[in-house]
Amino acid sequence: MPVIVDILTARGQGAYYCEDLAALQESSVADADRWTHPAITPGFKYVREVAETLSVGFVLDDGTVAWGDCVGVSYGGKAGRDPVFRAAEGVELIARHLPWKGTRIERFRESATQLDALPLPAAVRYGLSQALLFAFAGHARKTPAEIIAGDWGLRLDTTPLALQGSCGNDRVDNVDKMIVNRLEALPHGQVDDFATQFGQSGEKLLGWADGIVKRLKQLAPASYRPVLHFDVHGALGRAFPRLEDQVVYLRKLASAAGGYAVRLESAILAPTRDLQIEGMKTLRSAAHEAQIKVAIVADEWANTSHDIEQFAKTEAVDMVHIKMPDLGSLHNAVDAVLACRRYGTDTLLGGSCIETDLSSKASVHVGLATRPTALLVKPGMGINEGISLYRNEIARTQAIWAVANQGSSRG
C-alpha cells in the first residue's frame, strides 16, 4: 500500500464565482455591481467573489504525486453549510491537523472515513479524499471507480449514465447547448433574482418552461424527452405561503412543461433541517394526492449523508441533490447515494459550478461506481466544457474496463 512521504499544497481557483445568495434574494443586484456590493452572509466580502480552491498533493513513496482539490460551493454559509472556503485557512488547518505524513494508508474507504474525525471544513475533507482515491487507484493500477466499487462491494456497469446540465443565468444560449448535446435533464437554472426569474405569481418560471418546450421542438426530434429540472431556491414558498396555492402552482408548472417530466428543487426553504423535511414532505404528499406529476427535490439542509438519509427515510422528497463538497470526504457521497437507493429515492449526484476539473473527475468516478439517477455536469457555467469533461472521462474509463475484461476472458 502507498506511503505518504510528503504533503504539497497549491492555491488555485474554481471554475465560477462564490455568491451571497441571501444578499441577492434580499434585493436585486445587477451582475456588474455584484463585485462591489456589500455582502450580508458571514464569510463573504462582496456579493460575488472569485472562488478559491486549494490543491493538496500526497507525495508517495514511489515518487508519484496524487492530487485532490479542496473546494466548497458557490452559495456558502446557507442552510447549514460551511462558510465560503478560503485557501489560506485550508493551508493552516492541513498543516495543523493532518496526521498522515510518513504513514502507510491501507484502504481507501477506511482512510477516507478517518477524515470525518478531523477538525477540518468539508471543503478540505473533500479535497483530501480525492487525493486518497487517486493515490489508491494509481498504486493499484485501477480506475478510481474500481477502487470505490471494490471497497463497497458494488458491481460496475457500462450502461450510459444520465447527465444533467445547469445553465445559471444564461437561460437562452445555455439551454440550447444542453438540447443539442442531448442531456438527459435540463436546465436546472437558479433563482437569485425573484422578480425577474420567478415572478410575484411564478409567471416568469412558467414562461421559461414554455419557452424550453418550444425550443425542444425546434432543435430536437420528438424521441428526445429530457426531464425539465428547475431549482428555485425557496421561491415557491416565498410566492405562495399557503400549501393550497403551492399545489395549484405545481399543476400550472406541469402543464407548462407540455408533457415532459418535471422536477422542482428547493421549492421551499425552512430555517432548520427538520422543518425543511417536514415542509417538503407535506408538499410532496399534497402533490401526489392531487396527482400532479412534479417530482420534489431536496438540496437545502441536505448537507451530510445522515441528513440525506433522513430526507429519504421519511419519504419527504422524490430526489435528493447530493452536493458533494458539502458532504466532505467522498465516502459520504457514496454512502448517501446507496442510502437513497435503499429507500427508493432518486439521486442527483452533483455539487457546484465553482469546482475544478480534478474534483469533477473524482465525481465522475463516484458516479460510475454508485450509479445515481443523474450526474450534474460541472464545473463552471459554460456547459460545453463540463459535458466534454464528463463524457470523455466516462468513455475513457469504460474503455479501460473493456480491455481489462477482454484480457480476463482470454485467461
Buried (B, 14 or more C-beta within 10 A) or exposed (E): EBBBBEBEBEBBEBBBBBBBBBBBBEEEBEEEEBEEBEBBBEBBEBBBBEBBBBBBBBBBBEEBBBBBBBBBBBBBBBBBBBBBBBBEBBBEBBEEEBEBEEEEBEBBBEBBBBBBEBEBBBBBBBBBBBBBBBBBBBBBEBBBBBBBBBBBEBEBEEEEBBBBBBBBBBBEEBBBBBBEBBBBBBBBBBBBBBEEBBBEEBEBBBEBBBBBBEBBEEBBEEEEEBBBBBBBBBBBBBBBEEBEBBBBBBBBBBBBBBEBBBBBBBBBBBEEBEEBBBBBBBBBBBBBEEEBEBBBBBBBBBBBBBBBBBBBBBBBBBBBBBBBBBBBBBBBBBBBBBBBBEEEBBBBBBBBBBBBBBBBBBBBBBBBBBBBBBBBBBBBBBBBBBBEBBBEBBEEBBEBBEEEEEEEEEE
